[in-house]
C-alpha cells in the first residue's frame, strides 16, 4: 500500500515538473529522503538549472544588438564576416549536439542564438544597401541547416565541423577585435549582448562537462569564453571613445 501511495505521489504535477529536469532518483533523494546535500544530484540540478537559464537568456541575449542596429539603421562597427563566422560556429554546435541526441538543455540556446545572429547579419547587409546579398544569405542558411539537421550529412562530417569551431571562433572574434582596434571605438556593438554571451559561454563549460562530458564541446566553450572576454575588455577600454563617436554620429544625422 505504501509503495502504491508513493507511485501515486510521484505521478502528481509537482513530481512530473521536477522529473522533467531531474532523474527520478534525485527526486527521491531531495523530496522523499530530504537529502539536499547529495553531491551528484546537486551537480545535476545545478547543471540543468544553468542550462535552462542559459536557454531563457539566449532568447533575448542578442536583442540589444538587434535593437541598436534597427534604431541607428546601421551596422557600423560590426564586421559582417565575423558575424557570419560566429553563426557558422553556433550552427555547428547546434547540429552536432542535436545529431548526438543530447538533451535540449545542452544545446537549446544555440537555436535561439542562431536565429538572432542570422537576423544581425541580414540587417547589416540590408542597411549596407546589399538587399540581394541579404536575401541570398538568408535562403542559403536555411537550406544548409535543414541539410545538417535532417541527417543527410554523415555524423563524422558534422563532428569535423564541430571540431573546426575553435579556430572559427578565434578568427571571428579576432576579426571583430581588429575592427574595434582600427576604429578606436566599438561602434554599434552592444555591451549587454557581449556580457551575456561571455557569461553564457562560461556557464556552458560546466553544463557541457556535466551533461555531455564531450571534450569537443567543453573546449569549444572554453575558447568561446576567452574570445568573448577579449571583446568585452575592448568594450570597456573604448567606452569613452565609443560614446564620443556615437554622439558625433547623432549630431551629423540631426543636421
Buried (B, 14 or more C-beta within 10 A) or exposed (E): EEEEEEEEEBEEEEBEEBBEBBEEEBBBBBBEEEEEEBEEBBBBBBBBBBBBBBBEBBBBBBBBBBEBBEEBEBBBBBBBBBBBBBBBBBBBBBBBBBBBEBBEBBBBBBBBBBEBBBBBBBBBBBBBEBEEBBEEBBEEBEEBBEEBBEEEBEEEEBBEBBBEBBEBBBBBBBBBBEBBEEBEBBBBBBBBBBBBBBBBBBBBBBBBBBBBEBEBBBBBBBBBBBBBBBBBEBBEEBEEBBEEBBEEBEEEEEE
